[in-house]
Every structure is written in structure tokens, then in C-alpha cells.
Amino acid sequence: MIEVTNISKSFENIQAVDRVSVTVKENTLFGLIGTNGAGKSTVLRMIAGVLKADDGGITIDGIPAFDNIEAKKKVFFIADEPYFFANANAVEMEKYFSTVYEEFHREDFYSYLEKFGLDKKRKVNTFSKGMKKQLALLCGICSGTKYLLCDETFDGLDPVMRQGIKSIFAQEMESRGLTPVIASHNLRELEDICDHVGLLHKGGVLLSKDLEDMKCNIQKIQCVFRTQEDAAKAMEGLEIVKQEERGSLYTLTVRGGREEAVAHFATVDTVFFEALPLSLEEIFISETEVAGYDVKKLILG
């Protein structure tokens, strides 16, 4: 488990991270969401031990993250712009990472290179941005580390490659307990794979919740009532997060389980009623608006 406790980091007069606390549980996929400048990359670099927090602490399976070889053995960090040795090819990068990570899976690495159509002897500096990102991801996946930290993982990958990497993540999580932490500015990109999502804004954590809990405990209701009295009765006892009216159609975002919401509206006379699942983006919009923020201005997508 990765425990980040009240960490802060400044660069001269710029506060990049401000009292951030998050917990990354084992064998889950943690999504770290935020716009450019929100502090995502800095947080990942501190978890990886590349940067030292000014305040607070970070432990990886109980081991302090900074300047600690045992902690670094558990983590592979992929930056937004992955670094490769000058004039190196995939074979040379494999040889290097095999010396750094004792559990590096060489056979899997070369098998993945072939499946992804990456020439193992071609110089990496001739690769496209997407190809470099693929290679970096394959190096990280095959490193054998318990934790994989990815900064803007899918940026530059086409839809087919994105699905391929997501499938590999799922396989590695099931087979050996890999725990990926993915930083992104795009909610839609992570919605179908994340177990837990944290939202960073201006260097601080605005929201951090299990995705399944979020989806199960907030509902989107669309309904048309026969009378205003029915509408007023339906609103009683509900914890309404958001309410919109277009003509006679009410669209409500309410807290609570789906069965609970359906049972509640069964007690009033409706012309039309429908309970709909919310997307991750809709959930975040609802949650952050309650906190006084407009997530549509915070998250690109």
C-alpha cells in the first residue's frame, strides 16, 4: 500500500503540492485526475522518490519512499515524456532495466514488442511519440515491480493501443497483483478501468473516493409528475445534489442507492420515471459543485 500523508512541495515561490493525502490500496487501479499544473506529476515524482517532499511523508509498503533503495525496487515511474538513452534501441533499454530490476520479465517484454509491432533494433529516437509511450509502458509492465506510476499514460496512443495496454494492465493485476497509478487530465480515459479516483486542484486533493462506492451511492433520476403536489411530495426526504427542470421534465441527481430511489418514487404518481447510471464525469461534476467548484473548468475532456 502507498500512503501519502499531508505532503507539500514548493518550487521557489510556486506551491506545486499543498497538503495532499491519498492512500493507494494494493491490486487496485488508482486514477489521479487534474488539469495541467494541478500537481499530478509532482505527486508521482515524490512517490517514486525522485523528489523529496518539503513536508509530510510517503511510505511504500511501510518503507519511506525518498532515498530508499528498497522502496524504489517496488516502483517503476513513467514520465509524461519518457527518457531513453541516446541512440539506444529496445534491446539496449531491456538490458539496462534488467540490471536495475531483478524481476524484469525479458520473455514477456520481447513478446509484447512483437505484438505491438515495435522493432527491437530500431533506434528509439526515431520512434513516434505514441511508439515511445508504448515502449515505456512495456518496460514498466515487464519490470516486475509491484507499483507502476504512469503520467498521462494514454496520451499519444491510438484507441487500439489504449485498449491493448488496458488489457495488459488487467492481466497483470490478476496474475501478479500489479497496482497501477495513472495520472491524467481526462476523466473519460480512466472511467472504465479505475477502482479509485482522486481529483487534484491547485495542488490539493479536492476529492478521493472508490469509484464503485461513488456510482452506487448517487443516482440520476428523470421524471415527469402529474401535479405539482406530486412533485413536492417526491422531493421530501431526498438528498438532492442537483436539480434541473426543462418544461415538465425533472432531472435530479440524488444521493442513495438505486433500489432506495426507485422505491421512493413509487410512492408518488409519475407520468414518466427513469433511473439512469451516471458517468464518472457526471459524478465528479455533482460532487465538486456541492463543494463550490465547477469541475467542468477544472477537468479537460
Order of alpha helices (4+ residues) and beta strands (2+ residues): beta-beta-beta-alpha-beta-beta-alpha-beta-alpha-alpha-alpha-beta-alpha-beta-alpha-beta-beta-alpha-beta-alpha-beta-beta-alpha-beta-alpha-alpha
